[in-house]
Amino acid sequence: MRAGRTLHIGMSLAPTWLSGDAWRRADSGIEGHFSSDLYLDIARRAEAARLDFVFRPDTLFLDARAVEAGPGFASLDPTLLLAAIARETSRIGLLSTMSTTFYPPYVVARQIQSLNWLTNGRAGWNIVTALDGNENFGLPAMPSAQERYDRAAEFTQVVRALWASFPFEALRLDRAAGTYADAALVRPLDHEGTHFRVRGPLNLPAARAPIPLVQAGASPEGRDFAAAVADAVFVSTPDREAAIDIRKDMNNRAQAQGRAHGDVLVLPGLSLYLAASRSEARELFAHTHARADRARKIAGIREMTGLDLSDWEETRPVTAADLPPAPAKVRSRTHAELLRRLIAREEPPLAELLRRPEVTGSAHWRIVGTVDDAVDEILDWAAAGAMDGFIALPGGCLDAVRLFLEGVVPRLVEAGRFRAAYAGETFADHLRD
């Protein structure tokens, strides 16, 4: 990014600070996991820090095996949660996740536009195709990546057309003439495509503010889709060079779609384990992952790469020469490719490999340290052109959330890399700052 350009920062409302064993801390707030109060408090703090948006990821399945050790993917419906938060906030964007594989487009168009009205233009849609959950929706298997993104492209086209089918300009509210709306401006879609038949129009007018679209896939199909429609992409980038490569690639793909350089903001996920000292931060991270299942990590590596490390010594390096041909089918090709890239570049000993974000999490950028450490690394990535901003994923404890919002963000403001005040009223305004 250009020197001095303002970063765009979002805050995840997925309780990453409850992951691993962190929920067992006395101050975790786990009892409020299914209440709006916990998330409302964080959203208010994020708004006080002038963040662009808060973001609620979502899945439509539950791994029942994992529930014994932690909350995992058990969660409130994101759009309902954000609607509850809407009444208690006034400026921050509210980004909800909805799947194009499982929902019908009419329902998504109506729910997100409803949130846009309830928030006075602060709603956004995080478009996902999903990796799991097919059996909850009558599908014997997940469609291929190409099939999912073909469907997502048509799905998004239909949603945007539904939003346009009853435009804001159609509202007249002319009491004297008795004209509520100009019916000539409200038109059906009569859409008949490969995946959907939708007549329309939507039974809700579009709010005045546009709705930003964010996309969370990083596969080639996902990047092409995002380059065509997204205002921002949420990506996994475990190191700075990976982020630089993805940002360059996204700009090239966007320009190939006729869009301008920088039209698609690249926002890596940033996992933050923050404390007053580096030793405390390392202890926080270690405590959070103390019960991490080694066997499950080994199984994950085998699923992603085809390499079985179950009998390897902890000190033995894992090298590119050890990697078999990539499996024909993996749950996440993006995650698998990042893991293979790590092994080929660094050839880490097994013990180190098992600690890396490509294995222990979603391959997100990770900082374990102090506020100073976080600020220095964020500024370094920004100066290198690795990102347009990031989505904060504080981990380990609620104090990490506070240290990020009340420690890191003000320092970024002092450095001229983040806004001191909101310039606009809507989510779209924030992304244009």
N, C-alpha and C positions, 0 to 999 in steps of 0.2 A: 504494500500500500504506500501511497505517497507520504513523505515525511510530514509529521504533524497532523495527518488526517485523523478525524475522530473515529474511535473504535465503536462498533456496535456490540452491545453486551446483553445477553439474555441470561435468565436464571432458571434452572430446572426446578420444577416443583415435584419431580419424582424424588422421594426421600432417600437420596444417595447417602445421606448422613446416618441412615439406619442400616446400611448394608453390612454384610459379614456379621461380626459380633457387636457392632456399634449400638444396635438396638437394646443391648443388655445393660448399657450404662444407665445409671440412676437419672441422668439428665437428658435421656434420649427423647422423651416425649412420645414414646411408642404407644401409650394409651390413647393418644389423639390421632393415630394414624388414619382412622376413618372418620375424622371430624374435620370440618372446614376451618376450625380455629387455628390449627397449626400452620396451615398453608396460607391462611389470611394474614397471619403475623409476618410470614416471610415475604408475601407479596407487598405488604405495606412498607417493610424495610427496603425491599428492592425499589419501590417507587420513590422512597425518600432518597435513595442513591441515584435516582434518575436513569435506571436501566431502561433499555428499549422495551423489554418484554419479560414476562414470566411464561414458562412453557411446561405443559404437562404431556409427557410421553404416554403411550398406552399400548397395551397388548390385550388380546381377546382370548386368552387361554391362561390356564394356571398349571404350573408344574407342582402337582400335589406332593411329590417326593421332597421338594425343597422347602415346603412350608414349615416343617418341624424345626428347621434351623433359623428361619427368618421370614420376613414378610414377602420377599421376592417380588413377584408381579401382581400380588393382591392389591387392588387399588380401586379408588372411586372412579366413576365415569368422568373423563376430563372436561367435557363441555358443561356438565352440571356443576362440577366444582368451580370452574371459571365463572359461571353465571352467579354463583354465590359470592365469589370474590369481587365481581363487577360492582356491586352496590357499595362496597367499602373502599374502593380505589377510584381514581379519577383520571389518571394520565397514562399509566403504564399499559403497554400492549399485553393482550391475553391470547396466547397461541395454543390452540387445541389440536389434538391429533385425531384423525379419522381415516379409516382404511378404505382404499378403493377396491380391495378384493372382496370384502364382506358386506359393506353397506350399499344400499341403493343410492344413486346420485341425488334423487329428489330429497331424501331425508337429510343428506349432508348439506345440500344447498340451503335448505330451510333452517337447520340448526345453526350453522355458522352465520347465516345472515341474521337470524334472531339474536345471536350473541353480539353481532355488530350493532344492532339497534340498542340492545340493553346496555352497551358500553359506550355509546356515542362515538362509534368508529374505531374501537380499540381491538376488534377481533382479528385473528389470523387463523389460517388453516395449515397445519403441518400434514402434508400428504404422505402417507405410507402405503406400501403394498402388502406389508406384513410378511413375516417369516414362518409363523406358526398360527394354529387356531382353526385350520380347515375343517377338522372333525366337528367343531361346534356350529358349522354352517353347512353341513351336508355334503362336504367335498371329501372324497376318499384320499386325496393327496393335494399338496400345495401345487398350484400351477408353476410352470417354469418361470424364470426371471423375465424372459422375453414376453411370455403370455401375460404376466402380471403388469408389465409396463405398457404393453399394447392396450390392455384394459384401462390402466390408469390414465393414459393419454385421452382416450375417448371419454372416460369418466369425468376428467377435469374439464374437457370441452363442454360436456353437458351441464356441469355445475355452473360454469361461467355463463353459458347461454341462459340458464334458468335465472341467474341473477340479473341478466340483461332483459329478461322477458317482461318484467314489471319494473321499469326504471323509476328512479326517484322523481324524475321530471314529469312522470304521469300523474303524480299527486297534485290535485288542484285545491281541495279543501275550500271550495268557493261556496260559502253558506248562502249568499244572496242568490246565486244562480242554481243552487242545488246540485252542483257538480263536485262529487268527491274526487274523481280521477278521470283523466282523458282516456277512455277505453280504446281509442285508436292507437295509443302507444303501448298497450298491453297486448302482447301477441304470443301465441303458442309456438313451441319449437318445431313440433312434428318431426322429432329426431328419430331416425331409423338407422342404426349402425350395426357393427359386428356384434357388440355386446349388449347394447341397450336400445330400447324403444321407449321414448319419453315424449309425451304430447306437450305438457306444460300448458299455460305459463305457471310460474311459481305463485303460490297463494300468499306471498309476502313481498311488498315492494323492497327494492334495494335501498339501503341507507345511503346517505350522501358520500360517505368516506369509502374508498376502495379497500378491499380485503387483501392483505399481503398473503402470498403463497410461499410456504417453506417446504423443502423436500429433504428427506433424510436418507436417501439411498446413494451409495457411492460406486455401484457396479457400472460398467460401461452403459448399460441400458438406463440405469438410474441417472447417470450424468447427462445423457442425451435428453432425457425427459426433463430434468431440471433446467438444462440450458434453454429449453423451449418455453417453459412456463413459470419457473420459480423466481421469486425475488431474493431468496437466500437458500443456501444449502447447509445442512447440519452434517458434519463429516467427522470420521474417526481418523486422527492423524497423530500417531504415537511419538513422532519426532518432527523437528522443524522442516527437514528436507522433504518429508512426505507431504507436509502441508503446502510447501512451495510448489511441489509438483501438481497437487490437486488443484490449487488455485490457478496455476497457469493453464492446466487442462480445461478447467471450467470456463475460463475467459475465452479460450480458443473455440470451445464448443458453442458458447453463447454467440460469438461473432459469426460462426458458421450458420447460426440460425437467424442472422440479420440483426442481432442485438448488439449493443455497445459494450466495450470493455468496462467491466465493473458493474454491469447491470445485475449480475447474480452475486450477491455477497456470500463469501465463503467463511463459515463460522465453525471452527473445530470445537469439539467438546473438551472442556478443561476440568479434569479431576483434581480437586484441591484438598490436601490434608495439611491444614495450617495450625500452627501453635506458636507460643511465645519464643521458643527456641527450636533449633533444628533437631536436637535430641528428643524433645517432647513430641515434635511432629513425627519423627521416625517411630517413637513408641506408640503414638496414636495409630499410625498405619499398621504397625505390627500387631497391635491389639485387635484392630478391626479384622485382620485376616488370620488371626491365631488358629481358628478352626477350619481354615480353608482345606478342602478335601484334595489331597495329592492325587488320589486315584481318579477323581473327576477331572482334574487338570490334564493328567496323562491321557485320559479318554478323549478330552476335547482336542488335544494336539493330534491324536490319531484320527479323529473324525475330520479335522481340517486339512491334514497333510498326508495321511496314510502311514505316518511313521509311528511305530510302537516303541515307546521309551520306558516301558514298565520295568525292564530289567537293567536299566542303565545306572551307573554310579553317578552321584551328584556332581562330581568334579569333571566328568567326561564332557568335552565340547560337543555340541550338536552342529554339524556343518552342512553346507549345501550338498556335498557328496552323499550325505546320509539320506537326503530327501528322495523318496520314490516319486514316480509320476503323480501329478495331482489327481485326487479322486474325481470321478466323473460327476458326482453330485455331493455338494456340501450345503449346510444350512445357510451360511453366509459366505459368498465368494470373496467379498471385500475383506472380511476378517481373515479368511484363509490366506489371501494373497499378502496381507500385511504380516502375518506370521511367517510365511515362507521368505518374505523380504528380510525380516529381522534375522532369521537363521543364516541366510546367504550373506548378509552384510557384516554380521558381528560374530557368528559362530560361538554363541555363549555356552558356558557350562550349563548342564541341566539345571542345577540349583538356581542359577541366575535366570534362565529361561522361564522357570516356573514362577518367578516374581514379576515378570514383565506384564505390562497392560494388555499386550496382545494375547496373553494367556489368562490373566486373572480377571479381566473385565472386557470392556467393549473396544479395546485398542485405542482409548482416548489418551490424549496428551495428559501427563500427570506431573504435578508439582507437590513434593513432600518437603515442607520447610516453613519459613517464616513469611510474614507479610513482605519484608524486603526481598526475599528470594522470589516470591511470586511476581512482584512488581518488576524486578530486573528481567526475569525471563519473558514476561508478557511484552515488555518494551523491546526486548531483543527480537522476538518473533515479529512484532509490528514493523520494526526497522528493516527486517529482512524481507518484507513483503510476503510473509507466510499466511496472512489472514486479513480479513476485513473486521474481525472481532471474534467473539467466542461465546459459547454457552457454558456458564459456570455450573459445575457439578460438585459442590462441597461434600467431603466425605469424613466419616469417623465420628463426628459429633456436631451438635448445633453450634458450638463455639466456632467451628470452621466457617459456618454460614455468616456469623457475626463478623469474624475477622476479615472475610472477603468483602462484605458490604460496607463495613465501617472502617476498614484498614486499607485494603487494596484499592478499592474504587476511588476514594478521595486522593490517593497518591497518583492515580492515573489522571485525575482531573488536574492536579498540580503540574503534572508533566505535559499538559496540553493534549492528552490523548483521549479524553472523555469529556462529555458535556458537564458544565456546572449547573445548567438549568435546562428544562425542556423548551425547545423552540416552537413545537407544535402541539396539537391536541390529540392526534390520532396515531395509531400504530404505523401507518404508512408515512406520516410526517417524521417519526423517529428514524425510520430506515433511510430517509432522505437527508437527515442532518449531516 
